[in-house]
Amino acid sequence: MKMPEVRTIARKKGVNAFGKTKEALIREIQKAEQFRDCFNRGESASCGQRHCSWRSDCK
């Protein structure tokens, strides 16, 4: 997913996107969605968050 799309999702969730990297912004969105902020921390195989919106992009 491209950064403009991530920013749009952040706005909808009430997350401030200013000055954040894509990874940091996705982690903030994860918290807003009541998920652990584990995006791209090497835990995708073991995180257990099958309903996370970012799972398919995670490493």
ABEGO torsion letter per residue (X at the ends): XBAAAAAAAAAAAGBBABGBBAAAAAAAAAAAAGBBBABGAGAAAAAGBAABAAAAABX
